[in-house]
Amino acid sequence: MPEASPTCSTQVADQTWWATVLLKHYGIQASLTPLDGEYDLNFAVHQDGGRTHVLKVMRPGCETSLIEVQCQALDHIAQHGPEVVVPRVVKAHDGSRFVSAADRDGEERLVWLITNLPGRVYAQTSPQTHSLLREIGATLAMMDRALEGFAHPALGRDIKWDLRRSGWIRDATGLIDGAGRREIVERIVAAFDDDLLGRLNALPTTAIHNDINDYNILVDASTGEPRLSGIIDFGDMIDAPAVAELAIAGAYAVLGQERPVAALAALVAGYNGVRPLSDEELALIYPLVLTRLAVSVTNSAIVKREKPDDPYVTISEQPAWAFLETNSSLAPDWVLSCLRGACGRAGHPRSDAVMGWIASHRGRFAPMFGRSLHGIPVIDLSVAGPASPRNPFDLDPDDLDDAVAEAMGGADIALGRYGEPRLIYTGPEFRRAPYAGSHRRTVHIAVDVFIDAGTEVRAPLDGIVHAVELRTSPLDYGGVAVLEHTTPDGDRFYTLYGHLAADVITRLAPGQAVVAGEVIALIGDRAENGGWTPHVHFQLGLTTLGRGADWPGVADPDEAAGWMALYPNGAALLNLADEETAAVTVATDAVLPQRRKRFAQNLKLSYRRPITLLRGYKQFLFDQDGRTYLDGYNNVPHVGHCHPRIVAAAERQNRLLNTNTRYLHPAQVDYAEALTSRLPDELSVCFFVNSGSEANELALRLARAHTGAVDTIVMDAGYHGNTNTAIDISPYKFNGPGGRGAPDWVDVVPVADPYRGPYKGTDPEAGRKYADHVRAAIERVQARGRRVAAFICEIFPSVGGQIIPPPDYYRHAYSAVRSVGGVCIADEVQTGLGRIGTHQWGFETQGVVPDIVVLGKPMGNGHPIGAVVTTPAIAASFANGMEFFSTFGGSTLACVIGREVLRVVDEEALQARALDVGTFMLDGLRGLQNEHAVIGDVRGSGLFIGVELIEDPDTLEPAQRQASYIVNRLREHRILIGTDGPHDNVLKIRPPLCFTREDASHLLDRLAAILREEPCRV
Ligand SMILES: Cc1ncc(COP(=O)(O)O)c(C=O)c1O
C-alpha cells in the first residue's frame, strides 16, 4: 500500500504518449497497457514476444531519492542475494536509471523501466499452500539478509505504513462501523501502545521492503504446485526492525486460510530457516500481524468515508475483518507455541526450565491418591481402542462406564493416557462447526486417573489456588481447580484437576496456599463431574491462557503440537515415567514401508498422501488421530460403516453358530426368501458365495451349463472381478495395463455411453444403435461357427465411468441375445439394493428381467457376501451332478448379516433417501457444471453419481490431471471420493446410503472451492 501524499495525482494514463517516451529514451518499440497503481502510473510493456517490462511514471513532483533508493536496493539485492527474484532496472539510452519526461499536460515526471517478472499476484493464487508460504518466508529472509548492508537517506522517511507508527489509528477507530469491530481494533491498539511499541523500538533496524502485501508477491502456478516467482514494488522501503517485514507478510498470509496460525507458522518457519529469529522477534510476530490488520481496516474505514460509494473498499477489507472477527481472541500463548514449534523451539519460553525441574523431582512428589500409581491398569480410549465409544458422535455415558469397568478388570484405580486421540468427546463444543463431520478436538492433553467418586485428591506439591470453578455443562469439567506453582528458580507453572466433586468450590478459594499432600478435593460422581465415569483429569500447564480454569483439555489433532507444548505430559508429578502415561500411537509411518515389503506393488493405495483409517461409523471414517472423514466413495458399507444393527446382528450370531450350507438353518432360507422377494418372480433360485468375482465365475458356469456354449459378449471398460475367468470377461483388465487382450471366446461391444460414445443421449435411437453392436457381436460369434453363451455387463457401467445407458438399450440387446439362445447376465454388484434411488435394481430402470443376476459388494455391508440369483430352468441345467459348494458362501453369519442389511435398507428407507440426497447432489453438481468449463457431464441416479471432467467441450479431451487434483484436494478437506472411467477423468461419488443432504452440501461446498483453484482451470 503506497504512501498517501497530497502532491500525488491520479492522472489517467495515456498509453500512446508514454509509448513514445519509451521509444525515445529506451529505444523500445512496444505497446503499453495500464497496470494498477494508486498514485504513480505503471504500464505493462508488450513487445512481440509478450510482456517484457514495466514502465513506471512517477507522480509529478516525486523526489528523485524515492526512485534512487529503489534502483539501488534492486541492484543491491541482485548483487547480494541473487537467488531472490526481483525486477532489474533497465538503463535508458543515456545510461541513467531514470529520465525526466513531460506528460501530456507538460508536467515533468520521472520515468524508469524495470524488467517484467512472470506469474500472477499472490492475491489471485489459489490454493495458497503452506509450502508456498514457506518458500515466501525463506525468500523474504534471503532478501532481508541481502539488504542488511544497504543504506540510503530515503529509508528514514516517515510513512504511515511503518508498523512502529501504527498508533495513529488510535484516533481513527471511531470511523469503524460496528461496536464489536471497533472494540477489536481498540484492543489491538491498546496492546500496541502498552507493550508492543516499546519492544519494537528496542530492536535493531535494517532496510526492509515494508510492503509484502498479496499484490507484491508473484506466483507461478503453471506447473501445478504454486511457486514464488518474484517480489515487486519496493516503493515503501524503510529502515525498520526486520520482524516488521515478516509481520506484514504474515498479515496477508493468514487471510482466507482455514488454519491461519498454521499458515503463519509455515511462513515464519521458512523465514527462520534462512535468517534465524530471536525469541523476542518470534514473540512479536503475531501481535504485529494483528496490529497491521488493525491499521489496514482502520485505513479502509477512512477511505470509506472519502469514497462512500466505492463497493471495492468494503470488498477488499472483508478478508481482514473475517480474520480479526474469528481469530483476534486466539490465545496468544498458543499461537506463539505454534510459531516456536515450527521453528524447532520448545513451545513456551519456560518449557525447558519447568520440565527440567519437574523431571528432576520425579518420585518425590506427594502421591495424589496416597499410593503409588506404578503398574496400575491403563485404559485404552484411543480411536480403535477397546474402550472407544460405540457411537463416536453421541457418547453414551453408560457405554463408557461399562468399557472402563471392563478395562479395569476389577482394579480400583487405572490411568488414562496423555496425548491419546479419543472419540469420546462428542459434544458440539468439541467441534469447530455444527456439522457432525466438521473438525473436532480429539487429543487428550492431560493424564486421567480413574478411581471411585468420593476419593480424596491430594496436591502433589505446594501451590496457591489460582482458580476454582464448577463448570456444569455436559461433558465439561464439573468441579475444577487450578493450582499455581513456582520452581526454586522462579519459573511458574500450573496444575489443573478436573471432574471433581462440586464441593471443591467451598474447599478452595483463589489465593489460598496448599501444601504437598494436602487434600484439595474429592473425585466427583457423574451428576457433578460433567457426566463422566469418575476420574480426575490432571493437566500440567505452562500457562493458564489468562482464562482461570477454562483450559482446553482436548486438542484438535492438527493443532495438538502447539497445545501439547503448553500442556506437557504431567507423568512426573504423579511419580511416573512419561512412557507410563504417554499415548500409544499407531506408527502410521511404519505401516507404508511394511506394506510395501509384504505386498505386491500392484496393491493400489488411494491418494498421494495415503490415509490410515482406524474407525468407521455410518458415513464417516476416522484416522488414527480421530480426524473425521466424510465417505463419499465406499459403496460396500451400504447402510453405513459399522452400522450398530449390523454389528449387533454379527455379534449375536458369532456367539451362536457360524457354519456352512451343508446343514439346515432357518437363516439361509430366510435370507434367500428376503432376497428373492425383492427380485422379479422369474429369479427365484439363489447361490451364495463370498465375492462379486466368485459370483460372476459362477454365473458364467450357469450360462455355459444352460446353453452348452462358451462364447460371451461383454461391454467395453467393464469389470467383473479378479479371478481368471472374471478377468477374461473384463475389458477394463484385459485391455488395461498388463492385460493380454480379449480371449478368443470373448467379444467386446462399445460402452453404451450417451456422453462420450458414438451415439449421444440426444439421439432417441441411441439405445437401439448401441444394441446393434450386440447384434454385430452375435454375428461375429456365429461367423466363427459358434454359439453365444452369455451377454454380461454391469447394468450401469461403473469403472467405465458411472454411466447410465440410454433407454431401451437392454430391451434391444437382451432380445437379440435371447433370440440366439444366449443368457443375459446382469452384474448388479455396484448398483443393487436401492443405491440408484428410483429402483431397487438397475435393470428395472429399463423394464428388462435378466436371466441371471450377480450381486456382491453392498450385500453384507462389509461382510464378504456375493450371490447369484437365477431362474429355476437355468439352476436345473447347472444341477448336473457335480456338487456346488462354497465353504463360506451362505454361512450362517453371512445370511444373518445379509438379512439384517435388507431390513435396515427397508426400515431406514434408504432407497428413498438415496433418491432424495442423490437428486439434491446432482442438482448441486449441475449448478457447478454451469460455472466450471472443466465439468463436461454430470450423470447418475440416486447415490450412483459420475462427474466427467474435460479439457475441451468439442473434443471431450479427458481432464485426468484435474480429476486427480480434485480427488486429492478433497482428501485434504477430509472428503473421500474416487475417479473412474477409461481415462480416469470421472469423479465417482457413491457414498453409503445413510449420506444426508447436509453431507452432500458439505461435499458440494468443498468441491466448489476446489474448482475455483488454479489447477482446475481449463
Ligand atoms: C461390477 C463389479 N462386478 C464384480 C466385482 C468384483 O467383486 P469382488 O471384488 O467382490 O470380487 C466388482 C468389484 O469392484 C465390480 O465392480
Ligand as a Chemical Component Dictionary entry (heavy atoms), coordinates in Angstrom:
data_LIG
# 
_chem_comp.id                   LIG 
_chem_comp.type                 NON-POLYMER 
_chem_comp.pdbx_formal_charge   0 
_chem_comp.three_letter_code    LIG 
# 
loop_
_chem_comp_atom.comp_id 
_chem_comp_atom.atom_id 
_chem_comp_atom.alt_atom_id 
_chem_comp_atom.type_symbol 
_chem_comp_atom.charge 
_chem_comp_atom.model_Cartn_x 
_chem_comp_atom.model_Cartn_y 
_chem_comp_atom.model_Cartn_z 
_chem_comp_atom.pdbx_ordinal 
LIG C1 C1 C 0 -19.311 -54.548 -11.302 1  
LIG C2 C2 C 0 -18.411 -55.420 -10.476 2  
LIG N1 N1 N 0 -18.514 -56.739 -10.561 3  
LIG C3 C3 C 0 -17.728 -57.547 -9.847  4  
LIG C4 C4 C 0 -16.785 -57.062 -8.993  5  
LIG C5 C5 C 0 -15.904 -57.988 -8.214  6  
LIG O1 O1 O 0 -16.326 -58.069 -6.885  7  
LIG P1 P1 P 0 -15.321 -58.550 -5.755  8  
LIG O2 O2 O 0 -14.255 -57.530 -5.635  9  
LIG O3 O3 O 0 -16.228 -58.641 -4.557  10 
LIG O4 O4 O 0 -14.792 -59.859 -6.151  11 
LIG C6 C6 C 0 -16.662 -55.695 -8.861  12 
LIG C7 C7 C 0 -15.659 -55.105 -7.945  13 
LIG O5 O5 O 0 -15.356 -53.949 -7.912  14 
LIG C8 C8 C 0 -17.481 -54.846 -9.633  15 
LIG O6 O6 O 0 -17.373 -53.514 -9.557  16 
# 
loop_
_chem_comp_bond.comp_id 
_chem_comp_bond.atom_id_1 
_chem_comp_bond.atom_id_2 
_chem_comp_bond.value_order 
_chem_comp_bond.pdbx_ordinal 
LIG C1 C2 SING 1  
LIG C2 N1 SING 2  
LIG C2 C8 DOUB 3  
LIG N1 C3 DOUB 4  
LIG C3 C4 SING 5  
LIG C4 C5 SING 6  
LIG C4 C6 DOUB 7  
LIG C5 O1 SING 8  
LIG O1 P1 SING 9  
LIG P1 O2 DOUB 10 
LIG P1 O3 SING 11 
LIG P1 O4 SING 12 
LIG C6 C7 SING 13 
LIG C6 C8 SING 14 
LIG C7 O5 DOUB 15 
LIG C8 O6 SING 16 
# 
